[in-house]
């Protein structure tokens, strides 16, 4: 595939070069309806093939009248700038739009706009006026587009505390952050979770990493913890994606390029981050520099980032709430009582995270103004973790259970004798590596322009050190436990002191697991555009793209044989946890610290746990999947009269899904391939109802894909002895077609002020739901849960936002309300990972050299996992997050900032809901973090 794409590029480059000649200062027939300068200047730049540069704040609120006739570029600029207070001036690379000398110049380092679609960014996000300019730039960009889009430039991206790019985007209208282990992992747009998104870097689909810790992501949720925010020039969030692959949003990331910035960024930034719970600090260093020649026809940029973070987290957890007859099967309890499958646990987790990133971009502008670009990005994220756990197994054959407590039809407390506690240690090293190679050629010739682009993206996720688990059994003991309903005080009272080594007597389990996942994406894009002079039509766009994805998941397990179990010497094989006291909600002192196996015990048995050649079980736990997409599109941009503009497009998509693996009840390899064809139309209309009001309408059809893991033919069996439950994939799953509609209105009474309301609706056919069916596996009757296309889903939502940006202070607020419904047979329930209510606000205030910012976000309860027949649904409890920053500018080139994240100490909580009450499933606590940031522009 790569050889074919490269050959096609080599063939096409000379063809395009022959077509592309400098246009010079020619005379063209132009027809422009009255409108904003922000919208018209890019079209003028494209038609005359000349770069036009302007400060973004100068263009806001300025407009021009109808223009019809034959004009040279200088004649047209003179006409369009009449009575605006602006003038044009010829510079080496084109024309500069500036204020007449009598007017005040804009503040230094303010965000600027290169009107040929290229953005100039300030060297420092902390510079005087940068937030003011960034907010007004965002509003101007969004007002000029007929689509529903949120735009954030570099100054806005780096304004508040961030660990990665996702945390920089959470204050855009309709965008919410999903956190995991103290760091933003993914984004939700208008309530829709990360599996409904498509992530693009410089216009190309990015490969996706997997959560190899428990392999629970399924392959469609992009991990933003691999992306730094420092080397990103701009992000656009298209909220109603019409291309195949996403119905929630397209998140398009644009990196820095050397010929696309007014001044090359030369900066050095260092941070020290401190987490009080862990009592540790850790460094971050980032830098960027570059070069370009005097004529600005050749340039190169380099960026480096290193970020280290130590994460400490406490957790209370119960497993797999199910009917008693399926899970615990305690004869003293009713069969239809909802119970945890067999386990309660208290966990202490410590992680050392390191991310190393490198990026480079080179551009060459040819004599005819055409541009050749090359981009490369590399990110390595390594995670070393130690997970220490005290676990109660309640399903021993001789266990005696009494004094059950109930909430509705769910068990929430009880007393048990002859229970075995287990003390365990999990260790592993994980590596996530992302790479992107991209080259493109952009050309212009009179009213024609186009580009050809090739990209290869790869994502590797693996256990750099296998996941090693050591479990030690206790002597039989008593246990008084509770999983409270609507109360935070947890009770976990063992009958002995878990600090005493003699209470743990024998090795129960020693295992190692190795997981390797590789995701590769190759994409080729050809696009061309014809600027039209037909009345009412401004341009015609067309092109095609080819995207091929391959995903390979390999898993191997090895366990110590039962015949090799040994009795322990506690003084050698146990170690005391010296971390901070455990979760404050736990009510018994004896479990705030406990004894756990130490790493020496794991190392002792390494030779007995080497991985052999892949076994039949290993093959069943592994799979391959793929996706090939060939798409062709046509789009017409139109301007009708003085106030109506927009675009209409149609896409034809040929989609092929592939999957292969091994069946559950045999060692037979199977493979599947299915092809689908879709015509996907879209329409975007912008009506400028006077100088202050705008109305938008969006209609489209799109397609959402199944998760990769759902497409596999394999079956995963429950590991609990005597519980015959299993989950399976379904290689016959189809994509989910979606109809989308949106209507919005915005009001801008003054510069930097906007009120906006949007109503949106989405309807999904062939929605994927879970169903259960009996299946004979290994001679036992299992109840297998598998995904099927037997549901329908709908979404109705409202979004309200208010923005005001002034030189000294500004506010951005947004509220999103979403109602989702899945119809499956006679059952109705909300869509998974769709938040009913989300709120966010950001405030900045600046006086002299001091700046303060606050950011607050709220996300309501939402459904995380939909249980199958008899299995409890799992919800995530809503919470409030608070961030703040205080900055001091020592000079125009040096800034010191103190920032704080998760200042309220919010906990991540998931729960099951029974008879309208909450019963805790998992409660995680990650403490606030503080950063000291020094930014120096060189």
N, C-alpha and C positions, 0 to 999 in steps of 0.2 A: 504493500500500500504506500509506504513512504517513498519508494523509488518511483512509483507512478505519479505521485503528487509533485515530486521534485522535477521530474521530466516535463510535466505540464507547465510548471512555473518557468523553467528554462525556455520552453517553446513560446510562452506568452509574452515574456518580458520584451524581446526585440520587436514583437508586433505592436505592443502598446507604445514603445519608445518611438517607433516610426510614425505613429499617429499623433504624437504629442509634440507640438512646436509652440514656442512663445507667441502669445497673441498680441503683445504690444498694446499701445493705447489706441485701440480700434473703436469704431463707431458701431453701436448696436441699437437695434430697435427694442425699447424696454416699455413695459406696461406694469406700473406699480399702483395698486390701490392704496388709498390713505391708510396709514398704519404707523407702528412704532419704529423708531430707528433701530432699536434692539433687534427687531425681526428682519428689517430690510437690508441692513448693511451686510450681513452674511451672504445674502443672495447676490448683492452687487459684487462682492469679492469673488464669488464663484464664477459669475458670468464673465467678468473681465480678467479672471485669472491673476489677480493682484492681491497681495496681503494688505489688509486695512486694520490698523491698530487703534484702539480707543480704551480709555479708562471706563470701566463698567458703570461707575456712578454718574458719569457725564451723560450716558445714553438713557438713563431711567427717566420715565415720564415724558420724554421728547417724542414728537411724532411729525409726520409730513403729510402733505396733501397728495391728490392723485397726480401721477406722472405718466405721460404717454408721449412717445415719439422717439426720434433717433438722437442718441447722445454719445459723446465720448465720455470716458470716465471722469475727467476733470469737470466737464459740463454737468454731468449728473450729480457729482458731489456738491458742486456749487448750488444746484437747484435744491437738492434734498436738505442741505444744511441752512437754507434761508430762515432767518428769524429764530434760530435755535440758540444763538450765542456761542456756536462752535465754528471752527474753521478746519480746513485740511491743510496738511503740509507734506510734501514729498520727502521721503527718507530713503536710505539705501535699499531697503527690502520692500518698499511699497509706499503707503500713505498713512500718516498719523492724524487722527482726529483729536483736537485739543480745544480747550477753552480759549477765547480771545484774551490777549494779555491783560486786559483790565480786570478779569475775574480771578478769584483766588484759586490757586492750584490745589489739587487734592493732597491729603496727607501722604508722607513718604511711605513706601512699602505697601500701599493699599492694593488690594486685589484688582487686577486688570484683565481685560478681555482682548484676545486677538481674534478678530471677527472672522477668520476663515475656519472657524470651528476649533481653534487652538486657544488654550487658556494661559494667561500669565499669572503666576502665583507669587505671593510675597515670600521672601526668604525666611521669615519667621512668623509663626502663627500668633506670637505674643506682641508683635509690633503695634505701635500706636495706630488705632483705627482699623485694625485688621478684622476684628469681629463685626464691626459696623459694616465694613465693605463686604465681608463674606455673607452676611445675612441679606444685604440688599442685592448682592449678586445672585443669591439663590432665588429670591423673589422675582427678579427680572427674568432669569432663565425659565422659571416655571410659568410665568405669565406669557412668555413668548411661544410656548409649545401648545399645540392642540391636544396632546396626550396628557393623561394624568401622571405626573412625574414629580419626584422629589430629587433635588440636586444639592450636593454638598461639595465644596471645593476644599483645597488643602488647608486653608486657614481655619475653616469650620471643622474639618476632620480632626485636627489636633488640638482643639480648644479645651476640652475637658479631659479628666484622667482617663487613660485607656491602657489596656493590656494588648489589644489587637484592634483590627479594623471594625469588628462588629460593635464594640463598645463605643466607637466614635459615631456610629450611625443611629443610636437608639433614640435621639431626640428629633429625628425627622418625622413629619406628620405620618401617622399610621404605622411606624416601625417600632417594634418592641424587641428587647433583648432576652434570649434564653441563656441562662447561666448554668454551668456545671463545674463543681469543684472550685468555686470561687472565681471563675473567669467566664466571660461571655463566650459562648460556643457557637450559637447560631442566631438567626433573626426570624421574627414573625412579622409579616406585612399584612395589615388590616385583619389581624386575628388568625391568618392562615400560617400554619407551621412551615418549618424549613423544607419539608419534602415537596412542597408546592412551588419551589423556587428554581431558578436557573441562574448560575453565577458565571459571569463573563469577565475576562481580563483582556483589555484591549480588543474587545469584540469577539473573543473566542471562548468556547465552553471550557471550564477548568475541570480537571480530574478531581475526584473526591476521595478523601481519606476515610478510613473506617475506625470505629471505636473498638480496637482489638482487645480492650480490657474485658468486655463481655459480648462483643460482636452484636450489639443491639441496635445499630443505626440503620442497617438495611440498605445503605449505599446512596440515598438521595439527599441526605442532609449534609451540606457543606460545613466543614469545620473551620470557622474563622480564626481559631487560635493559631493557625499556621501562617496568617497574613499580618504583617506589621502595618501600622497606619502611616509610617513616616514617608514611604516612597510612593504614595498615592496622590495624584494630582486632583482627581475628581471622582465622585461616585454618583451614578444616576440610578434611582429606584423607580422603574416603570411598574406602576401598581396594577395594571391590567394587561399582563403579557399576552400577546396574541400568537407568538410562535410556539411550536410544539415543544413540550417538555415542562411547561409551567403554566399554572393558572393563577397563581398568587402574585408573582412578580418576576421581573428580570432585574437583577442587581448587576449593573455594568460598571466595572472598575477600570479607570484610566490611569496608567502610570506616567511618570515624568518622562518627557522626551526632550533632547537638548535644543532642538530648533523650535520648540513649542512653548518656550518660556522667555519672558522679557529679559530676565537676568538669570544666569545659571546659579542654582542654589549651592552655596558653600557653607555648610553648617556642621557643628559638632554639638551633640546633646548627650548628657549623662543623667541618670536617675539612680536614686537609692530608694528602694521600697522596703517597708517594714510592716510586718504583721504581728501585732501584740500577742495574739494567742500562741504563735509559734516562737515568739521572742527571738526572731531572726530578721536580718536585713539582707538584701541581695541587690546586685547592680544591673544597670541597663546602659548600653552605649549605642549610639547611632550617629552616623555621619553620612554626608553626601557631598560630592564634588564633581566637577566636570570641566570640559574644555570645548571651545569652538573657535574656528578661525576668524580672521578679521572680517571677511565677507559674509560670515554667518551662513555658509553653505555646507559646512561639515562640523559635526559636533558629537561628543560622547559624554555620557553621565555614568557615575558609579555611586551605588548606595550600599552601606553596610549597617547591619543592626545585630546587636547581641542583647538578649533579655534573659535574665535568670529570675526564678521565683520559687520560693519555698512555700508549700501549701500544707496547712494543718487543718484537719476536719474531723469532727465527731459525728457519729450517726447511730440512730436507733432504727431497727428494721425488723419487719415480719415478712414472711414469704407467701406468695401464691394463695390468697384467700379463696377458698373453694368450698363446695359442699362437703360435709363431714364424710359422707359415703365415698367421696372421690379422693379425699386428701388424708385427714388424720385417721378417720375410721375408728374413733373411740366409741365402743359399744354403749357407754354411759350417756352419750350425747345423741340428740336426734339426728337422723341421717341428713335432713335438709337444713341443718344449722350451718351457717357460714363460719368457717374456722380457718386459721393459718395452716398451711399444709403440714408443717411439723416443726417449725423453727422460729425462735426469737433470737435476736443478736444485738450486741453492743459492739461498735466498731470504732477504732481510732486509726485514721489514715494520715500518712505523711508522704508528701510528694516533693521531689526536686525536679523543677521544670527548667529547661534551657532551650531557647530558640535562637538559631543563627540564620540570618538571611542575607542574601547578596542579590543585587540587581544591577544590570547595565543596559544602556540603550544608546544606540548609535544611529545617526541620520546623515544622509547625504542629499543635498539639493542640487539637482542637475541644472545645466544652463537654461533649459526650457522650463524651469520652476517645478519640475516633477521631483518627487521625493522617494528615496529608498530608505527603509527603516529596518532595524534589527533590534529585538528585545530578548533578554534572557533574565529569568528569575529563578532563584533557588532558595528554599527554606527547609531547614532541619529543626524539628521539634523533638526533643528527647525527654522522656518522663521516667524517672526512677521512683518506684513507690514501695512502701512498707505498709501493709494493712494488718492490724492486730485486732483479734476478735474474740469475744467470749460469747458462746452460742449455747442455747438450750435446745436439745432434741427431745420432743415430747412423745415420741412414738415407740419407745421401748416396749417390748412384749410384756414385761412385768411391771410397767408403770401403773400407778393407781392415781386416778384423777378424782378431784372432789371440789366442792364449793365453786361451781362455775358462775361467772357473772356475764350478763347478756345486755346488749344494746340492740333493741329490735330483734332481728333473727340472727345476730352475730355474737360470737363469743368474744369477750373483751378482757376477761380475767379468770383466774383459777388457781388451785393449789394442787401440786402433783408430787407424789413420792416415787422413789426409784427412778428419778430422771438422770440422764447422763448429760453433764455439761461438757463442752468441748472448748479448748483453748487453741487458737490457730494463728498461723502467720502466713500471709501471702506476700511474695516479693516478685518484682519483675522490672525489666527495663524495656520501654517501648520507644520506637523510633517512627516518626512521621516525616516523610520527605516529599516535597513538592518541587517540580521543575516545569518550566514553560519556555520553549523556544518559539520565536515568532519572527517572521519577516514579511514585509509588505511593500508594495510599489503603488504609489498614488500618482495619477496623471491627470492633466487638464489640456484641453484643446478647444479653444473658442467656447461654444456653449456645451461641450461635452466634458465630463470628468468621470473618473472611475478608479478602481483599486483592485488589486489581486493580492491575496493574503494567505499565508500558510502557517499553521501552528501545530506544534506537538506538545501535549501536556501529559505529565505522568504524576501519579500519587502512589507512594508506597507506605503502607502501615504494617508494622510487624513487631513481634516481641524480640527486641535486640537481645534480651536475656529472657529465657522461657519463664512463664508464670509458674512459680514453685509454691506449692501449698503443703503445709505441715499441720496436721490436726492431732491433738492429744486428748484422749478421753479422761474423764474424771471418775472417781468412785461414785457409786449411786448416791444420790442426794435428794433433798427436797427443794422445791422451787415455788415461790409465790410470785406470780407475774401479773401484769396488766398491760393492755393496749388500749388506753382510755378513749372514751368518746367525748369529744369537745372539752377535754381537760389536758393541761400540759404536764401534770405531775406523773411521770412514769414510775412504775414499781417493778423492780427486777431483783428479787431477794433470794439468793441461793442459800441452801441449808448449811453451807460451810464457807469458810473464808477463802476466796479464790487467790489470796496472796500466798497461801501455804503450798509449797511445791509437792508435798506428800499427798495432796488430794488429787493430783493428776498422775495416773499410773501407767498408761500404755499408749503406744502409738496406734492411732486408729486409721490414719490415711496419710499417704505421702504421694503427691502427684506433681507432674510437670506438664505444661501445655505450651505448644509453639504455634503461633498464628502468623501467617504471612499473606498479605493482600496487595495486589498490584492492579491499579486502574490506569489505563492508557487511553488517551483521546487524540485522534488526528483530525484536523479540520482544514478544509480548503474553502475559501470564499472569493467569489467574483462579483463585483458590484459595478454598475455604471449608472450615470445620471445624465439626462438631457434637460437643459434649461429651456423652457418653452416661452414663446411669445404669443401663443394663442390666448385670446381673451378668456379670462377666468382660470387658466391653467398656468401654474408657475414652473412645474418640473415633472418629469417622468423618471422613475427609478425602477431598476430591474436587476436581477442577479440570481445566482444560485449558490448553494452551499452544500458541502458533503462533510458529514461528521460521523466518524466511526469510533465506537467505544468498546473496549474489551476489559473485562473484570475477572480476575482469577483469585479465588479464595482457597487457601490451603491450611488445614488444621491437623495437628498430631497431638495425641495424648499418650502418656505413659504413667503407670501407677505401680506402687510397690505391691508385690504379691502378698496376699494374706498370710502365706506360710513364712514370710520374712518379717512378720511383726516382732518387735522387741519390747522388753520392759525397759523403762528409762531410769537413768540416774538423775534425779531431779536437779541436783546441784550443778550438773554439767549441761543439761539440756533445756533449762528454763532461764528466763531472764525477766527482770522486773521492768515494767513500763514506767519510765520516769517523766512522761509528758505531763502537760497541764491536766487538772481535774477534768473528768469526763463531762459530757453534756449535763448542763445544770438541771435539766428536767428530771434526771434520774434521782430517785429519792433515797438511795441506800449508799452509804459511804464505801462499803466493801467493793463495789464495782467501779469506783472512780479510778482505781489502779488495779492491775491484775497481772498474773504471770502468763507469759506467752512463750512458745518455743523460740529459740534464738537461731540466728543464721548458721551457726556451727552444725546444728542438727540437720538442716537442709543440705549443707555441703557434705556431711558425712555419707549421705546416700546418693550423691551425684552419680557415682559409677554404676549404681543399680538402676538408675533412671535415665540412661542414655536412650535416644530415640532410635528405634529400629527402622527398617524399611516400612513404608506406609502400610498399615494393616487395613483389613476390610472396614473396620470401624472408622479409621482415619479417612478412607476414601468416601464413605458415606457422609462425613462431616465437611467435605470439601465440595466446591462447585465452581463452574465457569458460567459467565453470562456476558451478553454483549448487546449492542444496539447500533444499528446503522440508519442514518437519516440522510436522505437526499431531498433537498427542498429548492423550489424555484418560486420566485415572487415577482409581482408587478405592483407598483404603487404610483398613484397620481396625487400630486400636491396641487391644491386649488386655492384661489382667492376670488371670491364672488362679491362684487360690489366693494363697498368701503369697509364693511364690518365682518364679513364671513370668510373664514379660511379653514383649512383642514387637509385631510388626506384620506384616500380610500385605497385599500390594498387587498390582494388575494394571494394566498400561498397554497401551493400544492406540495404536499409532503408524502413521501414514500418512506414508511417506517418498518424496519425489520427487527424483531426481538429474538435473541438466541439464548439458550440455556442448556447446560449439560451437567450431569452428575451421576449419582448412583441411587437406585431405589432402596427403600428401607428394608424390604423383606428378601433381598437378594443382592448379590455382588455385581449385578448386571449394570453396565454403563448405558445411559440413555441420553438422548439429545433431542432438542426441540427447536423449531424455527417457524416463526409466524410473521407474515407481512401484512401491512395495512396501508391504505391510501386515504388521505384526507384533503378536502378543499377547505381552507380556513380563511374566510373573509374578515375584514376589519374596517371600521369607519370611525374617524375622529373629526369632530367639528368644533371649532372655536368661534363664538359670536361675540364681537366687541360691542357691547351695548352702551355706547357713550365712553367718555374718558375714564370712568371709574369702575364700570361693571363688566364682567366677563361671564359667559355661559359656555359650558363644555358638555359634549355628549360623546359617549364611546359605546360602540357595539362591536362585538367580535366573537369568533369561535376559536377555541384552542383545544389542546390535548394535554392531559397530565399522565405521567408514566407510573407503572407499578414500581415499588421498591425492588431493587435487584434481589435481595434475599428472599422476597416473596415468590420470585420466579423459579427458584431452584426445585428440583425434584426430590430433594432429601427430606428426611424426617428427624426431628430432634426429640429424644425420649426423656421423660422426667427422670431425674437421678435419684429420687426418693424411693427407697425400697418398698415394694408392695403397692405403689401408686402407679396405675397404668394410664397415664396421661401423656400425650405427645402433641407436638406442633409440626406442621409440614408446610412446604412451599407448594406452589401451583404453577407449573411452567406453561399452562394454557391461559394465564391471565391476559386480558386485553387492556390497552390504554383506556383512559377515561375521557371521552369528549366532554367539552364544557361550553356552554353559552354564557356570555358575559355582557353586562350592560352597566353604564354609569352615567350619572348626571350630576354636574357640579356648578356652583355659582361662586364667584369671588368678587370682593368689593375692596378697592384700593382708594380710599379717600385722600391719601397723601403719600408722599414719597416715604418708603420704608414701613408702610402700614398696610396690612392685608387681613381681611376676614374671609374665610372660605368654608363652604359646606359641600359635602359630596354624599350622594346616595348611590350605592352599588349593589348589584345582584349577580349571582353566579348559580348555574344549574349544571350538575354533573350527572351524566348517564354512566351506566356500567360501573358504579362506585364499588370499590373493593371492600367487602365485609368479611367477617370470620364466621365460619360454620363448623359444626362438629359432626363427625361420622365415625362409626366403629370400623376398626381395621385389625386384622390378625397380623401381629409382628412377633417374630421369634417364639411362636407358639402361644402367645398371650393375646387376649382381646384388649386392645387399646382404644381409648376415645381420642381421636385425632382431630385437632383444630387446624383448619386450613383456610386461606383466603380465596374468595370467589367474587366474580363480577355480578352479584345479585342485589345490589342496592342502588338507590338514587339519593343524591345529596343536593341540598340547596343552601344558599347563603343570602341573607339580606343584611345590609349594614349601612351605618351612617358615620361620617367622619367630619369633625368640626375642628378648625384650627384658627389661631389668632397669632399674628406676628407683628411686632413693632421693633424697628431698628433705628436707633438714634446714635450720634457720635459718643455720648457718655453712658448710655444704658440701652438695654434691649430685652425683649421677652419673646420666647417662642413657646406656644402651648398647643396641644392637640389632644383630642378625645375621639376614640373609636368605639362604636357599639356594634356588635355583630351577633346576629341570630343565625345559627346553623341547625340543620335538621337532616338526619339520615333516615330514610324509609327502607326497612328491611323486613319484608313480610308484614306482619301486624305490629312490628316494633318501630318506635321512633326514638332517636337519641341524638345528642349533638355530635358534630364531627370531631375526630381525634385531633388534638393540638390546636384547636380553634378557641381563642380567648374571647369570651363574650364582651368584656369591657377592658379597655386599656387607656391609660392617661399618661401624658408626659409633659414636662415643662422645663425650660431652660431660661435662666436669667443672668445677664451680665451687667456689670457696673464698672466704670472706669473713671478715675480722677487722677490726672497727672500721670505719674509713673506707677500707680497702683491700680490693680484690676482684681475684681472678685467675680466669681461665677458660681452658680448653684444649678444643679440638675436633679430633678425628682421624677420618678416613674412609678406607675402602679399597673399591675396586671391582675385581673380577677381569676377566680378558680376556673380550671378548664379540664377536660377529659384527656388523660395521658394515654391510657390503654383501655381498649374495649374488651372486656372479658367474654369468653365463649359461654356456652350453655353451662350454667351453674357456677361459673367463675366470676369473682367480683370485678367490677370496673375499678380502675385506679385513676384518681384525680390529683391535680396539683393545686395546692392552696395558694390563693393570691397573696401578694405581698407588696410592700413599698420599698423602693431603693432610693438612696440619697447619695449624691456626690457633690463635692465642693472643691474650689481651687482659689488660691490667693497668690497673685503674681506681683513681683516688683521688677521694674525695668531700670537697671543701673545705667544703661546707655541704650542707644538705638540698636545696638548689636548684642547686648547681653541681658538675659532675663533669668530670674530665679523664681521658681514656683513651688508652693507647697500644696499638695492635692490629697484628697481622701476619697476612698470608695467604700460603698456599703456601710455608710456611717451609722445607720440604724441597727447594724448587726442582724439583718434579716436572715431568717432561716429558710432553707428550701424544704418544703413539706409535701409529701404525697400521702393520700389517704384513700380508703374505700368508703363508700357511702351505703349505709344500710338503714332502711326505715327512716330516711331523712337525717340520719346522724353520721358524724365523721368518726372513723376508727383508724388510728394511725397505721400506716403501712411503712413509711420511712420518714425520718426526721433528721435533716443534716444541718450542721452549723459551721459556717465559715466566718471568721471574724473580720472586722474592718481592716483595711490596709491604707497605708500612708506612703506618699511618694514625695521626694525632694528632687526637683528637676532643674538642671542648669542648661540653658540654651545659649550657644554662642554662634553668631554669624561671622564667618571669616571674610 
